Amino acid sequence: MKDAQGDPADGRTNWRRFAVAVAVPTAVAGALVFGMANGAFAATFAVSGQSFKISADRLEGTGFAQYGGTVETADGRSIPVAISGIASARLYNLCQSVKVPNLPVSLTIRAGRDSDSPAKATNLLIGVSELSGDAEFTDINIGQDASTLGLGGKDAHGKRGDFGQEAKQVTITGLTQSALSTTAGTFTLTGLNMKINLPGSNGKPPECF
């Protein structure tokens, strides 16, 4: 992973010291599966605690921020996540999958498979537990006080004194990630397809990765 100047950026850190790890496409498909929410991240609904998978050939974002936080379950559990915010995003060949609890069934959602008509989203806030991909950032600040973040949207900021980072632009190719929750302002899912999947020849239902 490299920053906009071509220098390596370490993306493997603990929850208290987030480095360059981005998580966005969760927002588009995740909202369809778990329900749309408005307002500040993790403040308007309790999460299920079940993670879901996301992949995309490419994400292009304008206005990015990231900091540490938690999501809360209905039974009062607090789960640490990396909170990522993007003001505006385009998502190419987006896929989301989630397993149905206690059944050999998965749900997949696909959109933006036409390269001329990507899926689009605004004001994303995503709680992610794991991410892989190649990322490039433009004008990135790493180590910024999380309370002063502003590029990722009006709600994309953390607590005073917490570690944060932000950039004017971000591009991620070969994105795969696992996430717990997301909120967004708007979604445009071109070529939307939702499908219930039964086990394949390997005895498992298909997922995005």
C-alpha positions as CSV (number, residue, x, y, z in Angstrom):
1,M,0.0,0.0,0.0
2,K,1.4,3.4,-0.9
3,D,0.4,7.0,-0.3
4,A,0.0,9.6,-3.1
5,Q,3.7,10.3,-3.1
6,G,4.5,6.7,-3.7
7,D,5.9,6.0,-0.2
8,P,4.8,2.9,1.7
9,A,2.1,3.3,4.2
10,D,1.7,0.7,7.0
11,G,-1.9,-0.6,7.2
12,R,-1.4,-3.2,9.9
13,T,-1.9,-1.6,13.3
14,N,-3.9,-2.1,16.4
15,W,-7.3,-0.5,17.1
16,R,-5.7,2.4,19.0
17,R,-3.4,3.4,16.2
18,F,-5.1,3.1,12.9
19,A,-2.9,3.6,9.8
20,V,-4.0,3.6,6.2
21,A,-6.8,1.1,6.0
22,V,-9.9,2.1,4.1
23,A,-13.4,0.6,4.1
24,V,-16.2,1.9,2.0
25,P,-18.3,-0.3,-0.3
26,T,-19.8,-1.9,2.7
27,A,-22.2,1.1,2.8
28,V,-24.0,0.4,-0.4
29,A,-24.9,-3.2,0.0
30,G,-24.9,-3.3,3.8
31,A,-27.7,-0.8,4.0
32,L,-29.9,-2.9,1.8
33,V,-29.4,-6.0,3.9
34,F,-29.5,-4.5,7.4
35,G,-31.7,-1.3,6.8
36,M,-31.0,2.3,6.0
37,A,-30.0,4.6,8.8
38,N,-29.5,8.4,8.9
39,G,-27.4,10.5,11.3
40,A,-24.2,9.9,13.1
41,F,-22.5,6.5,12.8
42,A,-23.7,3.8,15.3
43,A,-26.0,6.2,17.0
44,T,-29.4,5.4,15.4
45,F,-29.5,1.6,15.5
46,A,-28.1,-1.5,17.3
47,V,-26.0,-3.8,15.1
48,S,-26.7,-7.5,14.8
49,G,-23.0,-8.3,15.5
50,Q,-22.8,-10.5,12.4
51,S,-20.2,-9.4,9.9
52,F,-20.8,-9.3,6.1
53,K,-18.4,-9.4,3.2
54,I,-17.8,-6.8,0.5
55,S,-15.7,-6.8,-2.7
56,A,-15.3,-4.3,-5.5
57,D,-12.9,-4.0,-8.4
58,R,-12.4,-0.3,-7.6
59,L,-13.5,2.4,-5.3
60,E,-13.0,6.1,-6.1
61,G,-13.7,8.4,-3.2
62,T,-13.6,12.2,-2.7
63,G,-13.2,13.3,1.0
64,F,-12.0,10.5,3.3
65,A,-11.6,10.2,7.1
66,Q,-10.8,7.3,9.5
67,Y,-10.6,6.9,13.2
68,G,-11.3,4.2,15.9
69,G,-14.6,3.6,17.5
70,T,-17.2,0.9,18.5
71,V,-20.6,-0.3,17.4
72,E,-23.2,-1.5,19.9
73,T,-25.4,-4.6,19.8
74,A,-28.9,-4.8,21.0
75,D,-27.8,-6.9,24.0
76,G,-25.3,-4.2,25.1
77,R,-22.1,-5.6,23.7
78,S,-19.5,-3.1,22.4
79,I,-17.4,-4.2,19.4
80,P,-14.3,-2.2,18.3
81,V,-14.2,-1.1,14.6
82,A,-12.3,1.2,12.3
83,I,-14.8,3.9,11.3
84,S,-14.3,5.2,7.8
85,G,-16.1,8.1,6.2
86,I,-16.3,9.2,2.6
87,A,-18.2,12.2,1.4
88,S,-18.7,10.9,-2.1
89,A,-17.8,7.5,-3.6
90,R,-18.1,5.5,-6.9
91,L,-18.0,1.7,-6.7
92,Y,-17.2,-0.5,-9.6
93,N,-18.4,-4.2,-9.7
94,L,-19.7,-4.1,-6.2
95,C,-20.6,-7.3,-4.3
96,Q,-21.9,-7.9,-0.8
97,S,-22.6,-11.3,0.8
98,V,-24.0,-12.3,4.1
99,K,-24.7,-15.8,5.5
100,V,-28.1,-16.6,6.9
101,P,-27.7,-17.6,10.6
102,N,-28.1,-21.3,11.3
103,L,-28.8,-22.1,7.6
104,P,-26.6,-23.1,4.7
105,V,-27.8,-20.1,2.7
106,S,-26.3,-16.8,1.7
107,L,-27.6,-13.5,0.3
108,T,-25.6,-11.7,-2.4
109,I,-26.2,-8.2,-3.7
110,R,-24.4,-7.0,-6.8
111,A,-24.4,-3.5,-8.5
112,G,-22.3,-1.3,-10.7
113,R,-21.1,-4.0,-13.0
114,D,-21.2,-1.7,-16.0
115,S,-17.9,0.2,-16.0
116,D,-19.8,3.3,-17.4
117,S,-22.4,3.2,-14.6
118,P,-20.8,2.5,-11.2
119,A,-22.7,2.4,-8.0
120,K,-22.6,5.7,-6.1
121,A,-22.9,6.8,-2.5
122,T,-22.7,9.9,-0.4
123,N,-21.9,10.6,3.2
124,L,-20.8,7.1,4.1
125,L,-19.8,5.9,7.6
126,I,-18.7,2.3,7.9
127,G,-17.6,0.1,10.8
128,V,-15.0,-2.4,9.4
129,S,-13.2,-5.2,11.1
130,E,-10.8,-6.3,8.2
131,L,-9.8,-4.9,4.8
132,S,-7.5,-5.8,2.0
133,G,-6.6,-4.0,-1.3
134,D,-4.3,-1.5,-3.0
135,A,-4.9,2.1,-1.9
136,E,-3.7,5.5,-3.1
137,F,-4.4,8.7,-1.2
138,T,-4.1,12.3,-2.2
139,D,-3.0,14.9,0.4
140,I,-3.3,12.6,3.3
141,N,-2.8,13.5,7.0
142,I,-1.9,10.6,9.3
143,G,-2.1,11.1,13.1
144,Q,-4.6,14.0,13.0
145,D,-6.7,14.5,16.1
146,A,-9.9,12.6,15.4
147,S,-12.1,15.5,16.7
148,T,-10.8,17.8,13.9
149,L,-11.5,15.5,11.0
150,G,-13.8,17.1,8.4
151,L,-13.1,15.8,4.9
152,G,-15.1,12.5,5.2
153,G,-18.4,14.2,5.8
154,K,-20.1,16.1,8.6
155,D,-20.4,13.1,10.9
156,A,-17.0,11.6,10.1
157,H,-15.0,12.6,13.2
158,G,-14.1,11.0,16.5
159,K,-13.2,12.0,20.1
160,R,-10.7,14.6,21.0
161,G,-7.2,13.2,21.5
162,D,-8.0,10.0,19.5
163,F,-5.8,9.0,16.5
164,G,-7.3,9.9,13.1
165,Q,-6.4,10.4,9.5
166,E,-8.0,12.1,6.4
167,A,-7.3,12.7,2.7
168,K,-8.8,14.7,-0.1
169,Q,-9.1,11.6,-2.4
170,V,-8.8,7.9,-2.2
171,T,-8.7,5.1,-4.8
172,I,-8.7,1.4,-3.8
173,T,-8.4,-1.5,-6.3
174,G,-9.1,-5.1,-5.6
175,L,-11.1,-4.3,-2.4
176,T,-12.2,-7.0,0.0
177,Q,-13.5,-6.3,3.4
178,S,-15.5,-7.5,6.4
179,A,-17.7,-5.0,8.2
180,L,-20.4,-4.8,10.9
181,S,-22.5,-1.8,10.0
182,T,-22.8,1.3,7.9
183,T,-24.9,4.5,7.4
184,A,-25.2,6.6,4.3
185,G,-27.0,9.6,3.0
186,T,-27.9,8.3,-0.5
187,F,-27.2,5.2,-2.6
188,T,-27.5,4.8,-6.3
189,L,-27.2,1.1,-7.2
190,T,-27.1,0.6,-10.9
191,G,-28.0,-2.8,-12.2
192,L,-29.0,-4.0,-8.8
193,N,-29.3,-7.8,-8.4
194,M,-30.2,-9.6,-5.1
195,K,-30.1,-13.4,-4.9
196,I,-30.6,-16.1,-2.3
197,N,-27.9,-18.8,-2.7
198,L,-28.0,-22.5,-1.7
199,P,-24.9,-24.6,-1.2
200,G,-22.7,-25.3,-4.2
201,S,-20.6,-28.3,-5.1
202,N,-18.3,-27.6,-2.2
203,G,-21.3,-27.8,0.2
204,K,-21.1,-24.1,1.0
205,P,-23.3,-21.2,-0.3
206,P,-21.3,-18.7,-2.5
207,E,-20.0,-15.4,-1.1
208,C,-18.2,-12.4,-2.6
209,F,-14.8,-13.9,-1.5
